[in-house]
């Protein structure tokens, strides 16, 4: 999908107090950004921010960082945050490949991947956010007992993810092909895309993954 460029969006993002500038300088110092040592949860590809904003309102003792690479989309989230002014939420305009340059080892407690680009062509598989390439990045920043949670309406991408996550050396703690009609959907918070797809009757798939513990650590 081609996004329409909004003139001046880059300047507004650069001036926003809700967007962390030069985030690599905050690596291992995120407690200073939020002014506390509460757990940090991040969403990679947050879109317009509905999901994280609802979580931030419900969980004031958790710090949330929304990561979005597209200026036009990020600007929409900034505009919402300007109204809400949630103290436990900030944004990054950043590429997921650089997350280990932004967060230190074990600095992130949970990673959300919601309705990521499926990159349907095989030659683009390495660009999928659940590919072994990206799982290796998450491994560098996630707390030892942290989780990666992934939601999608694309069953082909979900099937791929179940396999790729395991091949990358992670455990799939649980998964479902129909989140909203499963035990895992009881406290689910919906994204913009999720609300749209659910209204169309599309089932939502979800998995939660953790690192495998080697025998030597048991």
C-alpha positions as CSV (number, residue, x, y, z in Angstrom):
1,X,0.0,0.0,0.0
2,X,1.4,3.4,-1.0
3,X,1.1,6.0,1.7
4,X,0.3,9.6,0.7
5,X,3.0,11.9,1.9
6,X,2.0,14.7,4.2
7,X,4.0,17.9,3.6
8,X,5.9,18.9,6.7
9,X,5.4,15.6,8.5
10,X,9.1,15.1,9.0
11,X,9.5,18.5,10.6
12,X,6.5,17.9,12.9
13,X,8.0,14.5,14.0
14,X,11.4,16.1,14.6
15,X,9.8,18.8,16.8
16,X,7.4,16.5,18.7
17,X,8.2,16.0,22.4
18,X,6.6,12.5,22.1
19,X,9.2,11.3,19.6
20,X,12.6,10.3,20.9
21,X,15.3,11.9,18.8
22,X,18.7,10.2,18.4
23,X,17.3,7.1,20.2
24,X,20.7,5.3,20.0
25,X,21.8,7.7,22.8
26,X,19.1,6.3,25.0
27,X,20.4,2.7,24.8
28,X,20.6,1.3,28.4
29,X,19.2,4.6,29.7
30,X,15.5,4.3,29.0
31,X,14.7,4.6,32.7
32,X,15.9,8.2,32.4
33,X,13.5,8.8,29.5
34,X,10.5,7.7,31.5
35,X,11.8,8.8,34.9
36,X,11.2,5.4,36.4
37,X,12.4,1.7,36.1
38,X,9.0,0.3,35.1
39,X,9.0,-2.5,32.5
40,X,9.3,-1.5,28.9
41,X,7.0,-3.0,26.2
42,X,7.5,-2.1,22.6
43,X,5.3,-2.4,19.5
44,X,7.1,-2.8,16.2
45,X,5.1,-1.2,13.4
46,X,2.5,0.5,15.6
47,X,0.5,2.2,12.9
48,X,-1.7,5.0,14.2
49,X,-1.1,3.9,17.8
50,X,-4.6,2.7,18.9
51,X,-3.3,-0.5,20.4
52,X,-0.5,1.0,22.5
53,X,-2.5,4.0,23.6
54,X,-5.2,1.7,25.0
55,X,-2.6,-0.4,26.8
56,X,-0.8,2.7,28.2
57,X,-4.1,3.9,29.6
58,X,-4.9,0.6,31.2
59,X,-1.4,-0.1,32.6
60,X,0.2,3.1,34.0
61,X,3.0,1.1,35.6
62,X,4.3,-0.1,32.3
63,X,6.2,2.0,29.8
64,X,5.4,1.7,26.1
65,X,7.5,2.6,23.1
66,X,5.8,2.6,19.7
67,X,8.1,2.1,16.7
68,X,7.0,3.2,13.2
69,X,9.1,3.9,10.2
70,X,6.5,5.7,8.1
71,X,6.2,9.5,8.8
72,X,2.7,9.8,7.5
73,X,1.4,7.1,9.9
74,X,3.5,8.2,12.8
75,X,2.1,11.7,12.5
76,X,-1.4,10.3,13.1
77,X,-0.2,8.7,16.4
78,X,1.5,11.9,17.5
79,X,-1.7,13.8,17.0
80,X,-3.6,11.4,19.2
81,X,-0.9,11.5,21.9
82,X,-1.0,15.3,21.8
83,X,-4.6,15.0,23.0
84,X,-4.1,12.2,25.5
85,X,-0.6,13.1,26.8
86,X,0.0,9.7,28.2
87,X,3.2,9.9,30.4
88,X,4.1,6.2,29.9
89,X,4.1,6.3,26.1
90,X,6.6,7.6,23.5
91,X,7.5,7.0,19.9
92,X,10.4,6.2,17.7
93,X,10.7,6.7,13.9
94,X,13.0,3.7,13.4
95,X,13.6,0.6,11.4
96,X,13.2,-2.7,13.2
97,X,16.6,-3.8,12.0
98,X,18.2,-1.2,14.3
99,X,16.5,-2.1,17.5
100,X,19.6,-3.5,19.1
101,X,21.2,-0.1,18.5
102,X,18.4,1.6,20.5
103,X,17.8,-0.9,23.3
104,X,20.4,-2.6,25.5
105,X,20.5,-6.3,26.4
106,X,17.4,-7.3,28.4
107,X,16.1,-3.8,28.4
108,X,12.7,-4.7,26.8
109,X,10.2,-7.0,28.6
110,X,7.7,-7.6,25.8
111,X,7.6,-7.1,22.0
112,X,4.3,-6.8,20.1
113,X,4.1,-7.5,16.3
114,X,0.7,-6.7,15.1
115,X,-0.5,-7.1,11.5
116,X,2.9,-6.8,10.0
117,X,3.5,-6.6,6.3
118,X,3.2,-10.2,5.0
119,X,5.8,-9.8,2.2
120,X,4.1,-12.6,0.3
121,X,6.8,-13.3,-2.3
122,X,9.3,-16.0,-1.2
123,X,12.3,-13.8,-2.2
124,X,11.1,-11.2,0.4
125,X,10.7,-13.7,3.3
126,X,13.7,-12.2,5.2
127,X,11.8,-8.9,5.5
128,X,9.0,-10.5,7.5
129,X,9.1,-9.4,11.1
130,X,8.9,-13.0,12.3
131,X,11.8,-14.2,10.1
132,X,14.9,-15.7,11.8
133,X,16.7,-12.5,10.9
134,X,14.4,-10.4,13.0
135,X,14.0,-12.9,15.8
136,X,17.8,-12.7,16.2
137,X,17.4,-8.9,16.8
138,X,14.7,-9.4,19.4
139,X,16.9,-12.0,21.1
140,X,19.5,-9.2,21.7
141,X,17.1,-6.8,23.5
142,X,14.5,-8.9,25.2
143,X,14.6,-9.8,28.8
144,X,15.5,-13.5,29.4
145,X,11.9,-14.4,30.3
146,X,10.3,-11.9,27.9
147,X,7.7,-12.6,25.2
148,X,7.2,-11.8,21.6
149,X,3.5,-11.7,20.7
150,X,2.4,-11.7,17.1
151,X,-1.1,-11.1,15.6
152,X,-2.2,-11.3,12.0
153,X,-5.2,-12.0,9.8
154,X,-2.9,-13.6,7.1
155,X,-3.0,-17.3,7.6
156,X,-0.1,-17.9,5.2
157,X,2.1,-15.5,7.2
158,X,1.0,-17.1,10.4
159,X,1.9,-20.6,9.2
160,X,5.2,-19.3,8.1
161,X,5.7,-17.6,11.5
162,X,5.0,-20.8,13.5
163,X,7.7,-22.5,11.6
164,X,10.3,-19.7,11.4
165,X,10.0,-18.8,15.0
166,X,10.8,-22.4,16.0
167,X,13.6,-22.6,13.5
168,X,15.1,-19.4,15.0
169,X,15.4,-21.2,18.3
170,X,12.3,-20.0,20.1
171,X,9.4,-21.8,21.8
172,X,5.9,-21.1,20.6
173,X,4.3,-20.9,24.1
174,X,0.8,-21.0,22.6
175,X,-1.0,-20.1,19.4
176,X,-4.5,-19.9,18.0
177,X,-6.0,-19.5,14.5
178,X,-9.1,-17.8,15.9
179,X,-8.1,-15.4,18.7
180,X,-11.5,-13.9,19.3
181,X,-13.2,-17.3,19.9
182,X,-10.4,-18.7,22.1
183,X,-9.4,-18.6,25.7
184,X,-6.5,-16.2,24.7
185,X,-8.9,-13.5,23.5
186,X,-10.4,-12.6,26.9
187,X,-8.2,-9.6,27.5
188,X,-7.3,-8.8,23.9
189,X,-6.8,-5.2,22.9
190,X,-7.6,-4.6,19.2
191,X,-5.6,-2.6,16.7
192,X,-7.2,-0.5,13.9
193,X,-6.6,-3.3,11.4
194,X,-7.9,-6.0,13.7
195,X,-11.2,-4.1,14.3
196,X,-11.6,-3.8,10.5
197,X,-10.8,-7.4,9.7
198,X,-12.9,-8.7,12.5
199,X,-15.9,-6.7,11.3
200,X,-15.4,-8.5,8.0
201,X,-15.6,-11.9,9.7
202,X,-11.9,-12.7,9.3
203,X,-10.4,-14.9,12.0
204,X,-7.4,-13.4,13.8
205,X,-4.3,-15.6,14.4
206,X,-2.0,-15.0,17.4
207,X,1.1,-16.6,18.9
208,X,3.3,-16.0,21.9
209,X,7.0,-17.0,21.7
210,X,9.8,-17.2,24.3
211,X,13.4,-18.3,24.1
212,X,14.3,-21.9,24.4
213,X,16.2,-22.7,27.6
214,X,19.3,-24.9,26.9
215,X,19.9,-28.0,29.0
216,X,23.0,-26.4,30.5
217,X,20.8,-23.7,32.1
218,X,18.3,-26.1,33.7
